[in-house]
Amino acid sequence: MNRRRVLQMTIQSDRGGGPRTAALLARMLQFGDSMFPIGGFSFSCGLESAIQKGIVVDTKTLAAYARTAVEQAARGDGIALIAAHNAASAADFDALVQIDSVVFARKLSEETRTMTVRMGKKFTEIGLQVIDLPFLRKWCECIEVGTTPGCYPISLAVNFAVQNLSAREAFVVHQYGVAAMILGASLRLMRISHMDTQRILYDLNARVDADYQIAAKTRLSDMAGYAPLTEILAAVHTQAHVRLFMS
């Protein structure tokens, strides 16, 4: 392989074109694993209420619900995640705190706020135990003393930035996590097979590159996630007497 080709591959990786080494790929998989112990299994992203109210009743409606959630995440938290990754890469801690507050302010329901801060704090704490780096330690300390909420997408961005994993890789892990959380919950809430959920997940993954390209070009001030039905379902879920999931 000539030197020009090596340089092109390096530039592509630095711009988010893909993992530079097998070790970085393995670390992306480790911190993006749905089994990573941050409590995501206890949330359903509103799916429980959607099933109880007859909005999600079969494979087709589940796929539509998951697709809406993934699109909403890309237009909202995904944009903030990329901005936070850029801030962390530049060691701009003040910008990180500001972005974190913007994300938290956009969580309308109590359970959505609980989900993002609980997962974000746990992700940071475990990450610090695995990779004890000064910037990550400072982020963890600020969460602990209440200087910043520590929302999950921002904590994910910080973790990936200090590991030299790209914003694109962090975005992929975030979007995959949203879909996996909903589909994992569906297996415990409705009559659906693993084959069905894997087909849905495969289809959802096909759009992640396009979603990243849009999110990466979008300003933080334009971050949005208009899905009123989702917010209504979250509010309904808060008042429910019987619940399997937090949200």
Phi and psi in degrees as a GROMACS rama.xvg file:
@    title "Ramachandran Plot"
@    xaxis  label "Phi"
@    yaxis  label "Psi"
@TYPE xy
-78.2236  166.955  ASN-2
-65.377  -34.6185  ARG-3
-62.8976  -42.161  ARG-4
-64.2586  -41.6676  ARG-5
-60.7643  -44.3228  VAL-6
-62.7484  -42.33  LEU-7
-62.2705  -41.2177  GLN-8
-66.3285  -37.3223  MET-9
-65.2343  -45.4919  THR-10
-62.2476  -43.3186  ILE-11
-60.3318  -42.2162  GLN-12
-65.6579  -42.4365  SER-13
-63.1048  -27.9461  ASP-14
-90.7272  7.24237  ARG-15
96.99  18.9157  GLY-16
-76.5094  -14.2249  GLY-17
152.511  166.817  GLY-18
-60.6027  140.948  PRO-19
-84.5171  -27.9244  ARG-20
-138.927  165.276  THR-21
-64.134  -34.0766  ALA-22
-63.4707  -42.3965  ALA-23
-65.8405  -37.505  LEU-24
-63.2723  -42.9332  LEU-25
-63.189  -38.3919  ALA-26
-69.8196  -36.4962  ARG-27
-60.9175  -43.1866  MET-28
-66.6615  -39.0549  LEU-29
-62.5491  -50.646  GLN-30
-80.2812  -11.0504  PHE-31
-102.771  0.509971  GLY-32
-65.7197  134.976  ASP-33
-64.6755  -16.4709  SER-34
-88.5445  -2.24895  MET-35
-60.5575  124.488  PHE-36
-76.1324  75.8295  PRO-37
-120.29  8.58465  ILE-38
86.5274  12.6026  GLY-39
-62.1013  -25.6389  GLY-40
-64.9297  -17.9083  PHE-41
-89.5401  2.01188  SER-42
-119.651  149.483  PHE-43
-122.135  4.72408  SER-44
56.1936  38.8131  CYS-45
83.9836  -1.775  GLY-46
-63.3945  -36.6113  LEU-47
-58.5413  -45.8908  GLU-48
-66.7509  -37.3128  SER-49
-62.3214  -35.8319  ALA-50
-74.4562  -42.7794  ILE-51
-62.2361  -33.1855  GLN-52
-91.7003  3.89896  LYS-53
77.6105  17.6321  GLY-54
-81.8989  -40.3306  ILE-55
-108.106  117.519  VAL-56
-129.16  -15.7041  VAL-57
-155.926  -172.829  ASP-58
-60.6526  -42.07  THR-59
-63.586  -46.845  LYS-60
-72.5428  -30.7039  THR-61
-64.5775  -43.7208  LEU-62
-61.2192  -40.8906  ALA-63
-65.6111  -41.2476  ALA-64
-64.267  -46.0122  TYR-65
-64.0715  -39.3468  ALA-66
-62.8837  -41.884  ARG-67
-62.5494  -42.4031  THR-68
-63.6935  -41.1948  ALA-69
-67.7449  -40.9781  VAL-70
-64.4905  -42.0988  GLU-71
-62.4827  -41.9985  GLN-72
-63.3055  -39.0268  ALA-73
-66.5637  -37.6376  ALA-74
-81.5815  -14.3766  ARG-75
-113.697  -92.9391  GLY-76
-57.7547  -32.8394  ASP-77
-62.6988  -38.1744  GLY-78
-66.2332  -43.761  ILE-79
-65.1523  -37.5254  ALA-80
-59.71  -45.5776  LEU-81
-64.6826  -42.526  ILE-82
-62.5778  -40.1802  ALA-83
-68.0469  -37.4164  ALA-84
-63.2147  -42.0926  HIS-85
-62.6212  -41.1704  ASN-86
-66.05  -43.967  ALA-87
-65.4354  -38.5297  ALA-88
-64.0227  -29.3734  SER-89
-93.0249  4.4997  ALA-90
57.567  33.9779  ALA-91
-94.2304  87.6251  ASP-92
-69.3808  -36.2121  PHE-93
-61.8167  -40.6852  ASP-94
-64.9169  -38.5451  ALA-95
-59.9381  -47.0277  LEU-96
-62.1023  -39.7374  VAL-97
-65.4168  -44.9137  GLN-98
-62.5533  -40.7303  ILE-99
-60.6626  -41.9757  ASP-100
-67.439  -33.8975  SER-101
-65.7193  -41.6889  VAL-102
-64.2301  -46.996  VAL-103
-61.2793  -39.4972  PHE-104
-65.5397  -23.5611  ALA-105
-88.837  -0.186062  ARG-106
-88.7274  106.009  LYS-107
-79.7318  -37.2659  LEU-108
-91.9567  151.834  SER-109
-60.8302  -41.4575  GLU-110
-71.4293  -31.5959  GLU-111
-66.8453  -40.2869  THR-112
-64.6675  -43.2506  ARG-113
-59.528  -44.1173  THR-114
-59.9907  -49.7785  MET-115
-69.1225  -37.4184  THR-116
-78.6785  -34.8767  VAL-117
-66.9594  -46.2589  ARG-118
-68.3116  -37.3396  MET-119
-65.5363  -42.3326  GLY-120
-66.1065  -46.3194  LYS-121
-64.817  -39.1906  LYS-122
-61.99  -40.5565  PHE-123
-68.9529  -43.7888  THR-124
-62.7601  -45.7991  GLU-125
-69.31  -40.1657  ILE-126
-58.6041  -39.0228  GLY-127
-67.0491  -35.1788  LEU-128
-66.5488  -30.1511  GLN-129
-87.0516  -43.6889  VAL-130
-128.529  92.1016  ILE-131
-82.6075  84.5158  ASP-132
-112.34  146.165  LEU-133
-54.7056  -44.4833  PRO-134
-65.919  -40.331  PHE-135
-67.9337  -37.1078  LEU-136
-64.0576  -40.9959  ARG-137
-63.8033  -40.4834  LYS-138
-62.3179  -43.2918  TRP-139
-63.3718  -41.8216  CYS-140
-63.5363  -40.2047  GLU-141
-65.8202  -35.531  CYS-142
-66.6251  -43.6367  ILE-143
-63.9281  -36.6749  GLU-144
-91.0291  -2.27848  VAL-145
85.4534  14.7035  GLY-146
-66.5828  -30.9789  THR-147
-144.889  148.877  THR-148
-63.9172  -36.3168  PRO-149
78.5139  44.7998  GLY-150
-59.4985  147.43  CYS-151
-55.0783  -49.2333  TYR-152
-61.6923  -31.289  PRO-153
-74.5766  -41.4826  ILE-154
-63.9734  -37.2584  SER-155
-63.042  -43.11  LEU-156
-62.3304  -43.2723  ALA-157
-62.7283  -46.6563  VAL-158
-58.4722  -46.8267  ASN-159
-69.7231  -36.418  PHE-160
-63.9961  -43.2926  ALA-161
-70.6614  -20.0917  VAL-162
-91.3259  1.42509  GLN-163
66.983  26.6921  ASN-164
-90.9079  142.382  LEU-165
-76.2286  165.364  SER-166
-63.6226  -35.8213  ALA-167
-62.1034  -43.306  ARG-168
-65.6002  -40.1436  GLU-169
-63.7333  -40.2099  ALA-170
-62.3126  -44.1443  PHE-171
-60.4701  -46.1349  VAL-172
-62.0377  -41.5999  VAL-173
-63.3932  -48.2173  HIS-174
-66.2108  -40.5172  GLN-175
-61.1119  -40.3645  TYR-176
-63.466  -39.8151  GLY-177
-60.4727  -48.3275  VAL-178
-65.0317  -44.3652  ALA-179
-65.0934  -35.546  ALA-180
-63.1875  -45.8092  MET-181
-67.8345  -46.0361  ILE-182
-69.5009  -33.9084  LEU-183
-65.1358  -41.0727  GLY-184
-65.6456  -35.3377  ALA-185
-61.2467  -31.378  SER-186
-67.0714  -22.5959  LEU-187
-100.532  -6.4982  ARG-188
-113.473  -20.8412  LEU-189
-146.295  169.619  MET-190
-83.4787  98.0283  ARG-191
-152.782  149.955  ILE-192
-99.6726  164.046  SER-193
-62.3527  -32.9202  HIS-194
-61.7125  -42.4015  MET-195
-63.0923  -47.0959  ASP-196
-67.4204  -34.3697  THR-197
-68.4779  -36.849  GLN-198
-64.682  -41.777  ARG-199
-63.0741  -45.4292  ILE-200
-62.3405  -40.4436  LEU-201
-60.884  -43.792  TYR-202
-66.4566  -40.4136  ASP-203
-65.0701  -37.4192  LEU-204
-64.4734  -22.1153  ASN-205
-66.8629  -19.7402  ALA-206
-100.663  0.668058  ARG-207
-66.3543  -34.7885  VAL-208
-64.5776  -45.4659  ASP-209
-63.7708  -40.8933  ALA-210
-63.9528  -38.7445  ASP-211
-65.1199  -44.066  TYR-212
-59.7101  -39.2658  GLN-213
-69.4193  -47.2975  ILE-214
-62.3789  -38.2334  ALA-215
-67.2287  -22.7219  ALA-216
-97.8969  -0.76299  LYS-217
-97.4587  135.383  THR-218
-72.1112  151.286  ARG-219
-59.0842  -35.6114  LEU-220
-66.4864  -18.7268  SER-221
-96.0851  6.32191  ASP-222
-61.7503  131.107  MET-223
-151.04  169.309  ALA-224
-164.875  59.23  GLY-225
-71.1557  105.916  TYR-226
-150.803  76.0799  ALA-227
-58.4487  -34.5864  PRO-228
-62.6998  -38.0734  LEU-229
-62.1068  -42.164  THR-230
-67.6877  -37.4126  GLU-231
-64.2599  -43.4566  ILE-232
-63.2577  -37.1765  LEU-233
-64.4017  -40.0012  ALA-234
-66.4622  -40.7975  ALA-235
-62.0426  -41.9079  VAL-236
-63.7884  -35.7879  HIS-237
-60.0999  -32.8258  THR-238
-92.0002  -3.14329  GLN-239
-69.2344  144.556  ALA-240
-85.5786  -31.9348  HIS-241
-117.247  120.254  VAL-242
-141.33  138.997  ARG-243
-93.1812  -27.5364  LEU-244
-125.431  160.868  PHE-245
-68.824  -37.967  MET-246
